[in-house]
């Protein structure tokens, strides 16, 4: 299985490559430590460098072959950072080679300069962790890095050679006398159990926040926000009395990108008074910052050029290109003298003086674009995240644009996909840019990284968009089916559910849809099966079982129900063997009915995205039923109860309802508020 180990380093100005099986130079050794756990818990393996004289690391990799994994059905491919596309891919799939024309403006967002894309079928690479599923889908072979503080870890697997290359991105790290090259966890078994074990070994705190909802300004107004716009949306949202936790002000409030202690003149009352107003309306105030980037128009760029991250030629390092920020923007050097003090002042001002309790920290990858101060990029990113966590105690953190490994356990919420847009797919998708703004690109990662929720942090799948909007202003080009698919999957798989629409522009139908997500309930995903762009997702809410069918493809998909019966508010009861057709981009959610012959039972309900989930109490005593809904249940709720044959009416909450017959099912329908 273990074929090769190669260490590349720089010492006394000379580049040297050594192999584990070779005679190592005097004073250098690689020690391998094995720790066996119980058979069902896997094994931990550590590769540690020992060196007598200081040396600079350039690369370390090990190669495994003959693993017997070529028959695996899919491999989990975790992208480099928050926005990078992440999904399970089969041997016949491929990761297309990105267009070179993208590199000047976009390479810094992903791994395009650190990994050589081949575009071959069955050649996949995954950062920090991966797993390969057996064809039956019951067990997986899991492998993950237990130490990203030494550098990012890359898993590069070739299906057709059955070869796994594990690489530590340690370039720039200086080893004085020793260095933790790799620390890995291997396991085989049920995915959920292996994930639990992996994050336990990582030491990620289990005290994560409950599922939350909120509003953010970005996807309706982008940078064109003002105090008046924020207050208008705040008032309209409060009027609806929705059970939302957060109200977040996104990009556009600051005087310039990088100047986080000064707000724009479009906010004359200042950010402290705005936070107080948000609290007065019953929400927790949130604020967006990008603490490691700036643009040329900022005061920090003009007055503190020594804080700019610079390459070996002394040139400022570009962190990306954004027309909304007037072009190029630049990375800041975490280790530059005085810069960390500036960050401390920012965080103290925003959380203690202004009073913001949720901080969305964006473009965090920029802090670690280059090795710095004798540390690898992964070391820099890890120290940055530890610093941020220490300076923001008492706040909830939402990480964004961050490599996920260093963020595990350091943030409360984290983006796990690309930005959505008011369109399904980016027009130039053929460029194969994995971090592109695209609704379907985001949804693929939302499904692919679902298992991180409640283990690493709470997943932020980005926002849903229900509005119609205004042409050339904020028009939503998503079709009704695309809007519902985004709305449903974000609610199903997310731990932080945000939207950006101006609710006073909603139609009655859009408002009903919004209310159908309340109460905002925790879900447990049991199984996901993919067939191209079609996903079958089995999950539970409380003790109820559900089946979600999501078609992300532009072609219709037909299937036969293998089990059931299932309830859908519009399709009524679907029996085993029944054929279903999902139109392009359509999603439906079915409640699995548990039939009874001896007494009335729940068929389902309308008014909630999970039929019947808004019921708090269902007590059956003979011909009398007590029903109670959650306090935040939609007023559009209608509960459907099946009754035994021969029963002509049923009393619910002391009101008699006549029995109706449909598709050979005797039932009653109870509207709320009740008659």
N, C-alpha and C positions, 0 to 999 in steps of 0.2 A: 504493500500500500504506500508506504513512505519511500519516495524515489530520490528526492533531491532537496538540498537546502543551500541557499546561496546568500552570502552577505557581501554587500558592496559598501566600501568605506573609503574615507580620505584621511591620510595620515602623512604629515611632513610634506604636504603638497602632492602626494602621489596617490592615485586612485588604485585600489586593490579589490579584487573579487576573490573570495574564498568559498570553498564548498565543505560541507560538513564531513563528507567522506574523505576529503583530502587531509594531508598533514597541515594543520593550522599553523600560522606564524606563531612564534614564541610570544607568550603573554596574551593570547587571544583564545577564548574557548566559548562554545555555546552549550549550555547545560539544558537538558530536557527533563522536566519534572512531570510525572504522571500521578493523577489522583483518581482512583476508581471510586465511584459512588455506587449505590445500589443499582442493579441492572436496569431498573426502570427509570433511573435518574441520570444515567449517562456518565461521561468521563470528562475531566478537566486536564488539559495539557498545556504546559508552559515552556517557552523557549526563551532562555535568559542569556544575554551576552555578559561575559566577564573579560575585562581587558586591563592590562597592567598600565599602559600609557594612554592618555586621552586620544580620542579619534572622533572624526565627524562621520556620522552615518549618512549613507546615500540611499540604500535600499536593502530590504530583506524579504526573502520569499522562500516558501517551501512548496514542493510539488507532491501531490498524491495521485496515484493512478490505480486502476484495477479495483475501483470501489464498488462495482456492480450497480451503479446508479443510472446507467444508460437507459434502463427500462422504466425510469421514473416518469410519471405522467406530466409533472410540472415542476418548475423551479421558481421560488420566490426571488424576485429581482428588486432589491431595495435601492432606490436611486440615491444620489450623492447627498442631496439636501432636501429641505421641505418641498420645494417646487418640482423636484425631479420625478418624472413618471416612474411609478412603482407598481408591479403587478406580478402575478404568477404566469409564467410562459412555458409552453410545451416545446418539445424538441423540434417541431416543425416551424416554430415561430423564429423571429429574428429581431434584433435591435438594429435598426437601420443606421448607416453611417451619416452623421450630421454634415450638412453642407459647409464647406470651408468658408464660404462667404459670411457665415454667421460669427466666425471666431472673433473678429475684432471687437464686436459689441456684446456678444453673448457668452463667450467661452468662460468668462469668470464666474458665471452663475452655476456651472455644472462641473463635470469631471473631464471635459474635452481636452484639457492640456495634460492630464495625469493618466489617462487611459487611452489606449489605441483601439478605436472601434474598427471591427473587421466587417460588420454587416452580414456575417455568415449565419445561416440557420443553425440553431442549437448551440450558439456560443453566447453565454450570458455572464454578466458580472453584477455583483451585489455588494453593497457597502454595509459593514458592521455585522450583519447576520444574514443567513439564508436558510431555506429548507427545501427539500425535494420530496414530493409526494409519491407514494406508490400508486399503481394504476387503480386499485380498489378505492383509494382515497381515505383509507382507515388509519394509516400510519405515515409518518414522515421521518426522513433523516435530517436532523437539525444540526447546524453548526453556527456558533456566534462568538464574536470577540467579547472577552470579559474585561478588556482594558483598552479603551480608546484614548486614554490620557497620554499614551506613548506615541500615538499616531493613528491615523485612519487605517482601518483594515479592509482589504478588498478580497472578495471571493470570486474567482474567475473560473467558470466551469465550461467544459467542452463536452457536449453529449456524445459526439461521434468518436471522440478519443477516450471517453470516460476518464478525463483528467481534470483535477481540481488544483488550481494554483492559488495559494493563499499569500497575500503580499501585505507587508506593513509599510505604509507611507511614512517613513521615518527620515526623509531627506532633511538635512539641516540640523538634526539633533546631535548634540555633542555628548558622548559618553565618556565620563571621567574615569570610571572604574567598572561600570556595569550598566546594563540597559535591559528593560523588559521588552524583548522583541515581539513576542506573541503570547497571549494567554487565551486559550480557546476552550469552548465547551462543545462537546459532541454528545448527541443523544438520538435515540431511535424509539419511536412510540407514538402516542397520541399527541397531536400538535398542541392542544390546550395545556396539557400537563407539562410538556417540554418548555413551552413559553413561560409558564409559571415558574418552573425551575430556573430557567435562564435569567429572568429578571430578579429572582430571589438571589442568585449568585452575584448579580450586578450590584445588589444592595440598594435597589430603587425603593424609596419609601412607599408604603402601601396607603398612606393617608392622602388620597387624591380627592379633589373636590367633587361634589355631585354634579350631575348633568345640569347645564345652565343654558339660558337663552339670552339674546340681546339684539341690539340694533347698532349698526356702524354706518358712518357717513360715506365710506369710500365708493361703493359700487353704484351709487346714484349720482353723487356730486364730484367724485374724485378730488382734485386739489381745489376745486372752485367752491369752497365753503366759506361761511361767514358766521358771525355770532347770530345774526337774524335767522339764517337757515337752520342752524342748530336749535335755536329756541323754538322755531316753528315745528320742527319734527318732534322735539321733546314734548311740546304741548299736545300735539296730535296723538302721539303714542300713549301718553298718560291718559288721555281721554278714553281710549279703548279699554283701559284697565286690564291689560294682558299681564300674565305672571312672568315678566321678564326680569332678569337680574341686572343686566349691564346696558349702559348707553355709552357708546364709544365714539369719541371724536378722532377721526383718522387724519391722514396727511393733508396739509394745507393750512393748519392753524399757526405754524411756526413762521417767524420772519424770513428765514432762509433755511435751506437744507443744511443742518449741522449746528444751527444756532437755536438750541433748545431752551434757553433761558429767556428768550424774547418771543412774544407772539406777534402775529401779523396785525397791521392796523385795522383789519377787518373784524378784529375782536377787541373793541374799545374797552369793554369792562374787564378784560383780563381773564386768564384761565382759572384763577382761584374762584372768582364769583360764578363762573360757569359750572364748575364742579359742585359748588354749593347748590346751585339751581337744579342740577341733575339729581342730587340727593333729595332735595325738597319735593321733587316729583316722584320719588319712590324708587329710583334706580341707583346702582353703583356706578360712579363715573369712571370711564376708561379713556386712555389717551395713547395715541400712536407716536412712537419715536423710532428713529434709525440712528442709533448712537455712534456707529462706526463709519459713517459716510458723510460727505459734504460736497457742495459744488463751488464753482469759482466765485459765485456771487455772495457767498456767505462770509460773515465776519471771521469765522474760525479759519477759513482758507486764507484770507488776506492778512490776519493779524498773528496767526500761529502756524506758519508754514512748516515749522519744525515738528508738528504733530502729524504731518502727512506720511503715510507709508510710502517708502521709496524703494525702487529696485536697485540692482547693483550699479546702475549707471547714474543713480541719484535722481531719477525721474519719478514724479508722483505716480502711484499705481492707480490705474482706472479700475473702478469697481463695477462699471456698467454704463449703459446709455439709456436715458429716459427723456423723451421729448417734454414731458410734463415738468421736468426739472431743468429744462433749457439745455439738454444735451448730456455730455459726459459728467459723471460724478466720481468721486475719489475716495479711496480707503484711508482710514486713520490708523495710526500706529499705537496699539495698546501699550507698548513699552516705552513710548516717548516720554521723557521727563515732563511731569506736570499734567499729562493727559488723563491719567487715572484720577487725579484730584478734580479735574474738570468734570469727569463722569460722576464722581461722588456728589458734587454740587448739583448736577442735573437731577440725579435720583432723589436727593434730599429735598430739593425744591418741589419736584413734581409730586412726590408722595406725601411729604410732611407739611409743606407750606401750601401748596395748591389743593391737595386732598384727593388725588386720583388713586383709586384702589385697584384698578386693572391697568397694567402697562403692556401694550402690544409693542414688542421690540422686533424691528424688521431689518432685513438685509444684514443679518448677523454674520453671514459667511465672509463678509468683507474684512472682518477682523483677522482672518487667518488665510488670506490669499497667498502669503509667502511665509516660509520658515523665518523665524525671528528670534534673536537673543539666544541662540544655541538650542532652539526648540523646533520640533517639527510643526507642521500646520495643525495636526490634531492636538498636540500639546498646547499650542496657542489657543485653539478654540475651547479646549477644556478649561484652561485657566480663565479665559474670558467668561465662560458660563458660571464658573465658581465665584468669580468676582461679582457678577451681576446678581446672583442669588444672595450673596452676603450683603449687598448694598440695598436690596429691595425687600427686606424682611417686613412682613405686614401687608405686602401687596400680592395680588395674584399676577402671575406672569404669563403672557401669551407669546411664545417664540415663533418666529417666522423667518423664512430664508436662512435656516440654520441646518448644518449637518446633524442628523438626528442622534447619533451615538453620544456625542458630548452633551446633548440636551436631555438625555434620559434622566429623569428624576430631578432636573434642575429647573424645569418650568412646570406650571400647573396645566397649561394648555399649549398645544403646538400644532401649527399648520402641517398637514400631511399630504398636501397636493398643490398643484399649481393654482394660480388665480383662475376663477371662473370669469366668464364674460357674458354680455347680453347677446351671445351667439353660441351655437353648438361647437363649432370647430374653427380654428384659425385658418384663414384663407390660404396661407402658404404652408400648410402642414407638411408638404413634400420636402421641406427643409430639414425635417426630422430633429427639430429643436425640442428636447424633452422637458424643458421648463416653460414652454409656451403658454400664454394665456388662452385657455380653452376650457369650455364647460365639460366636454367629454374627457379631456385629458385629466382634469381634476377628479372626475368621478371614478375613473379607472384606478387612481391612487387611493381614493377614499375606500374603495372595495379592497384593494391590495394591502393596505396598511391597517385594516380594521382591527387587527389583533393587538395593536399597540395601545388602544384605548383601555384605560384603567390598569395598564401595566407600566408603561413608560411615562404617561401623562394622560390628560383627556384630549382626545383627537379634535382638532378644528378642521372640518372639511371645507372651509370657506362658506360663503353665503349662498342662500337661495334667492331667486328673483321671480316675483309674481307679477309685477307691474306691467302695464303696456308701455308707458312712457310716451315721450314726445319726439317725433323725428328730428334728427340733428341735435337733440339735446340729451335725452336719456332713453332713447327708444330701446325696447327689449325685443330682439329678433328671435328669441326662443319661441318655438311653437308651443301650444298648450300641453302637448304630451311631453315635450322636453322640459318645460317648466315643472311639471308634476314629478318627473323622474328625478330632477335635481332636488326638489323640495322633499320628496319621500326618502331618497337615499341619504341625504344629509341628516335628516331626522333619525333615520334608522341606525346609522353607523357613527354619528358624531357624538362628542361629549360636550361641545360648545356649539350652539345652533344660532347663527346670526343671520339677519337680513338687512337690507339697506333701503328698501323702498319708502317713499313718502306715502304713508297709509291713507292720507286724505284724498289720494288719487285713485284708490282701489275701487273697483266695481264691487257690487254686492257679492258676486261669485268669488272674487279674489279674497275678500274679507272672510267669507265662509271657509275658504281653503286655509287661510292663515289660522283661524280659530280651530280648525280640525287637528292641529298639531298639539293642542293642549287638552289635558295635562301632558307635559313634556316628560315622557316615561323612559326609564332605563330599559334597554333591550339586551338580550343575550343571543348572539349568533351561534348556531349549532353547526351549520354546514353551508358551504358555498360551492356550487358547481358551475363551471363556465363552459359554454359552447360557443366559441368565437366571441361575438359581442353580446351574447345572451347569458344572463346570470340567474341562477335559481338559488335563493337564499332562504334557508330555514332558520327561524329564530323564535324566541319566546319573549313574552311580556308578562311579568308576574307568573302565573301558572298556565297562561294561554299559549297555544302553539300557532304559529303563522307561517305562511309561505309567501315570499315576495318573488315576483317574476319581473325582471328588468331587462328590457331590450335596448341596448345602447347603439344598436346597429341601424343603418339606413334601410335595411330590408326587413320585411315582416318575418315573424318566427312562429312556427306551429309546433304544438306539443300535445301529448296525451297525458292527462292526470293519472299518475300511477296509484295514488291513494286518495283519501278523502273520507267523507264529504267535506267540502269547503264552502264558506259563505263569502259573498261579495255583495255590497249594498246595491249595486246596479245589476249584477248578473244573477243574484239570488243564490240558490244552493247548487253547487257543481258536484257531480257524482264521479266516483272512480271510473276511468275509461273515457271520460268526456274529453273531446278535442277542444283546444283553445288556440286562438290566433292572437298574437300580440303584434300590433302595427309598429312601424318604425318608431323607435324612441319611446315606446309606451311602457309603463310600469303599472302593475296591479298588485294589491295585497289581499291575500285570502286568509280567513280565519278557519282553522281546522275544527270542525264541529265534532263534539263528543255526544252522539245520539243516545237517548234513553227511551225505554219503552214504558217505564212505570210512572214517570212524572215529567212535568215540563222542563225544558232545558234551553240553554242559550243557543240561538242560531247565529247571532251577530248583531251589528248595529250600523247605522250611518252616523256621520258627524265626527268620526275620528279616523285618522289614517290607519290605525290598527283596529279593525271592527270589534267592538265589545270591550276594548281596553279601558274605556272611561267609566266602566261600572266599578263602583266601590263595594257594593253589597248586592248579592242575589240570594235570597232565602226563599225556598219553596216548601210550603206546608199544604199538602193536598191540592185543593183548587185555589189556593191563595198564595200570592207571590209578593215579597217585599223587594223593591228595587231602589237602589240609591246610586246616584252618579257622583263623580268627582266634582268638587266645587268649581273647577275650571273647565268642566266639560262644555262643549259647544252647545248653544241653544238650538242648533239644528239636529240634535240627536234624536234618533228613533231606534228603539230596541226591539228586536225580533225574537220571540220565544216560540219554540215548537211545543206542541201539546199532544198527548196521547189521543189515538183515535176514539171517537165517541164523545169527546169533550166539546161542548158547544160554546162555552165561554170560559173566561179565566179572569179572576179578580187580581188586579195588580195595584198595590198601594190603595186598596179599598175602592177601586174603580173597576167595573166589569167591562171586559173587552170581548167582542164577538170573535169566534174562530173563523179563519179564512183558509181555503184550500188552494194550493198552488204547487204544481209539479209533484202531486201526491204527498205533499207535506202539509199537515195541519198546523197553523201558527196564528199568533196575534202580533200586532205591531203597536208598540206603546210610544206615543210621541212625548217629547219633553220640550218645554214645560207641559206637564200632564193636563189633560182636559178637566 
